Amino acid sequence: TSYSFKGRYMVPQPEVWPEVERAECLARGAALKWASGVFCRPEHLERLSQYRKRESQRTASVHTRLKSMVQSYLEGVGWGLEQLREARTELREVSRDLKKAGLESDQNTEGGRSLERLREVSANHSQLLAAVSNLPRLYSVRSMVMETERLVESRRLLEAHAKLMDLEYLQDDILWQLNKAAGGALSTEDQEVVAKYFSGVRHLVDALGKELWAVVSSALALARQNPTPFVSAVRIVEREEALDQTLLEERGGGGGNSRPLPPGRPRCWRTCFFKVLEEAVAARFRSVSYLHTRGPGLAGHLSALQHGIMADLATVRHLLEHCVPQQYKLTGAYLRASHRCLHAHLTQVSSWDLESGEIFAVLNWVLHIYNSPDMMGHPELVTEMEREELRPLISTEGLEQLQSKYVQSVRKSVSEWMHKALQVELQDWQRDQEPDTDHEGFYQTSLPTIITQMLEENARVALMIGESLRDQTIQMGLYEMENLLNRFRESLVEFGKEHRRDLSNSKNKFYLHYLLASISNCIILKKSTESLQQQQSSQSAGQFTRTPPNPLAALDRAVRRACRLVMDQLLLDLKPFLPGLLTRPWLAQGDPTPKLCHVLERHLELYLRVRPPCRQRLQEEAQWLMVVEYVRALMQKRLVCRSGEERRQLAQQMLQDDQLFREIFHSLEGEGSAPEVNPLALLPVLAEFIRLKDPNMLTLEVSGLAAKYPDISDEHVSVLLEIRGDVSRDIKGAVLDLLEQSAPPLPIGYRPIFTDILVPPSTMAFCLPTAKCA
């Protein structure tokens, strides 16, 4: 701002800012631009007065707004200056007052130093007054302690507790006075003196607590006789709990002026009450020894636990619950204590080396009895059990271990019983009488009945625990069944070897009968196995890590072995008569075909004592065996025809034999279980082949024979041509070439018959060893 002199005064001159000059230039330029646009023609100047008037009004309006705004700013500045003046005045007054207060404080400090002696005398006087007032009470401490001891010993618990509270109050008051007199820092020596003088109080607390917990421990017995001591104990516990709470609220906050908690506080006797209650429950289980609960005693012990716990719960619900405050929830507390103790007790019992019956008793008690309406599932206890949310008596892993131990124990028993049953079966095979028959006339022994009943009973008992244990037990039984059948098959093999070693011994007179009984036994065991497999739940298929049992395959192997032994015995009985087949005496007299038929009839009659479908299987196998042996005898070339008449007789005799065989096996066809390819149909075909009159038709006949029996070889056909005795070398070569070229593959399901028949090597005439012969 610049200044100029006007007369004797210096007047400030406004400073011209560059921004103002620039703004004025811009405004003049804008106005000039606007005017040049508006008054671009002479006729537009007629409206100049209108434009001047409008712009004058606009300028006046702007000046008015600027003046009002500047005026408001000036008023605000003036009000602010006034406030600053008032603040400066108040600060001066406060400063004067602070100086005056400082002078007065210095004067008071000097006066306080003169009162130090008076304060010391007052403190000594207060201590002496407290000592004088506490002397009578201090002298009475010993007598009060003795009186309280007598009250405790006589179980006058409420009176004893009242005296004890007076003694504790006196001790606390004295400690507080000493601590106050020492300025809040009571020495350790003074504390030890007070503790020694009131040592009887500490012993009284211990004695009273001991009596209280003795009463609480015997609460169940007292409730049925005289619940008064228990009620007194509960009242004392509640007094102590209330006193602990009050002291914690008053003195537990800390701070320099707060009184410390009395010695031994807080006592937490309510917590001790529930601990003693749980200890009393646990004492019932600790008294049980290992020897008292072994064997059949375990089930009785668990039953006694059930009745004891339910009787105690009834006492708690109907008697003790009314003797305690509602917030105690004594029934729930007793349930928790009993459950924890039972959990620990059953965990200990489960760790013992238990037998299957004992494990069953534990599992049944835990899974079914404990939560049944007769125990914790009682309508009056269900709500309490749900509220407590108790953990299982035995964990899931513990239950799985118990079930595994049960299955292993049962497995050991089943294995022993199966071994004994098999030994009995082997002894029965040596009996000098036929096997027993059932109501349908089928042979059987005691083995399948024992095995079936044992496995079914184990599955039924396991189902009483649960489906999972049932499935594991069935699975175990199937494993043992498979092992038994494997040993059974080995025993059959040994039985057959022993029979073949001593054929003349009459000891094995009923060898065949017991083989047939074994086959019937396998059929019964198969039905039992299928029944057990059907009882298993579908979820149990993937629960077993080891290879699943396959007793049906073992059964099939045992049946096959037994049937093979039966066929071996049939062949053994037929063997004496087979050398006479297809010989010239046979051609002349027909012997020994009737003897063969007699042997077949005797065997087939015995096969009727076998349960289906193995009966039909044996009949089929006998039919195949007879035909194979008949054709094998034919392949021996015991009879070579010399003329057409001999060929006719040979064919006719073969047809007669076929008819005899068909009459014997008529029952097989009558039951509708004849095989798809009847082996007896081969004999008429071979007879027709031999009887054929025109050798030139043999090519066609062999073609049909190979179509029906694709397993026939050129060696078989060559023997048949030799038996005819009228086939030239050219025809034989053509037939064999045709057979070699048109050998069809064996169809699916076709049972070979010629494969089992070996052609004996032909005896060659002596010749020189030429290259062609080689």
C-alpha positions, 0 to 999 in steps of 0.5 A: 500500500502506498501513502500520500499526504493530505494536509497534515495527515498521511492518507493510504493510496490503494495499490494497483494489482497486476491481476486487476489491470489484466482483468480490466483489459479482458473485460474491455476486450470482451465488451468490445467484441460483444458490441461489435457483434451487436452493432454491426449495422447502422440500424442496430444503433437505435437499440443502444439506449436499451442496451445501456439501461440494461447493463447499468441495472446489471452493474448496480445489482452487482455493486449492491451484492458486493457491498452487502458481502463486504459489510457482513465480513466487516461485522464478523471481524468486529465481533472477533476482535471483541471476543479477543479483548474479553479473553485477554481480560479473563486471562489477567484475572486467572493469573492473579488468582493462581499467584494468590493460591500459590502463596496460600499453599506455601503458608499451609505447608509450613503449618503442616510440619508443625502437626507431624508430632501430633499425628504420631501421637494419634497413631500410637493412641489408635494402636493402643485403643485397638489392642485394648479393645481386641484383648478380650477377644484374643484371650477367647480364641483358644476357648472358641477353637476348642468349643468349635472342635467339640461341635464339629466332632458331634456333627453340629455342623451349622453351629460349628460353622457359625463359630468358625466364621466368628473366628475368621472375622476376628483374624481378618479384622486383626490382620487388617488393623495391623496392616493399616497401622503398618501403612499397608506393608505388614511385615512377614514376622507379624503375619507369621505371629498372627498365623501361629496364634490362629493356627487352630482356625486353619485346623478347624476349617480342615476338620469341618471340610472333612466332616462336610465331605463325609456327609456328602459322600454318604448322601445317598444313604443319609437321604433314605434315613435322615437327610438333615446332615446333608441339608446342613452341609449344603447350607454351609457350602452355600454360606461359604460360596456367598462369602467367597463371592462377597469378598471377591467383589469387595477386595478382589479389585486390587488397588492400594487401599483395598483390604487383602483376601483372608487366608485360605480364600476363596475356598470354592466349596461348591466346586468341591461339593461336586468333586466329592459327589463324583468321587463317591460315585467313582468309589463304587466302581473302584471296589470292583476287582478283575476276578469278580467280573470274569466269565459269567460274572461280567454280565451279572456285574453289569446288571448290578451296575444297572440296578445300582445306578437306577436306584441311586438316580431315583434317590437323587431325583426324589429325595436329594434334589429337594435338599439342594438349591435348584441351580445345583441340578443335582440329577444332571451332576449325578448323571455326568459323574456316573457317565464319566465313571462308567466310561472309565470303568468300561474302558478298563474292562474292554482292555482285559482279555475277554472271551466272546460271551463277555464281549457280547455282554459289554457291547449289548449293555453299552449299545442297547441296555444303557440307552433303553427305557429301563435305564438312561432312556427312561422318560424322566431321564431323557431330557436330562441326558439330552441337556448334558450332551454326554459323550458315548460310553465307549468311543467309536474306535473302542467299539470297533476294537471290541467288535474286532476282538469279538469276531476274533474270539468267535473265529477261534471257537468256530475254527475249533468246532469245525476242526472237531466236526471234521474229525468226527466226519472222518471217523464216521467214514470208517463206520461199518454201516451206511450213512444216516438218511434224512426224511427225504431218504438222502444220505447225510452226516452230522457235519452240515448240521453242526456247521450250519447251526453254529454259523446261523447261531453266531449270526443271530447273536451278532445281530442282537448287537447290530448289523455291522457285527452281524456282517463281520461275523458272517464274513468270518464264518464264510472264511472259516467255511472256505478253510473247512471245505479246503480241508474237507476236499483234502480229506476226500483225496486222502480217503480215496488214496486209502481206499485204493491202497487196500481194496480187499479190506472190508473196512471201506465197504461203505466207501462209495456211500460216504462219498455220496453222503459228502456230496449231499453234505456239500449241497446242504452247506451250499444252501447255508452259505447262500443264506448267510450271504443273503443276510449280509447288508449291501454296505458290507461289501466294501468294508473288508480290506482282505480278499473276500471269502469264496466258499461257493468256489471251495464247495464246487471244488469239493463236489468236483473232487467227490464226483471224480472219486465216485466216477473212479469207483464206478470205473474200478467196479467196471474195469473187470468186465471192460476187457471182454467188450467188443471181442469175439466171445462178446459178439457171439454171446453178448457177455459181459454187457449184462454184468456192466449193466448190473454194476451201472444199476447198482451205482445209479440206485445209490446216486438216488440217495444224493440231493439234486442237482448233484444226483443228475450230475452223477448220472450224467457223468456215469453215462459219459464214463460208460460211453467213453469206456465203450468207445475206448474198448472199440478203439482197442481193435479187439474185433476186426470184421472179416466179412459183411455178415460180421459187420452186421453182427457187430453193429447189431450187438452194439445197438443191443448194448445201446438199448440196454444202456438206454433202459438203465439211464431212462430215469435221467431223461425222465427227470428232464435233465438230460445233457444237450449232447447225449453221449449214448447217441454216439453208439448208434452212429458208430454202429451205422458207420460199421454196418454201412455196405458201400465203402464209397459212402464212407466219405459222406458218413465220416463228414456227418460224423465229424459234424456231430463230433468235431473232436474226432481225430483221423486216428479214431477214424482210421481205427474205425475203418480198420475195424470194418476190414473192407476199406481200401487204401485209396478210400482210406486216404481220401476219407482221412484227407477229407477229414483233415481238410474239413476239421471244424472248430469245437463249438462253444459249450461242446463237451469233447468225447473223443479227446479223452480216448487215446488210440493205441499205437498200431503194430507195424510189420517188419520192414527194412529201414528205408528213407520212406519208412523213416 
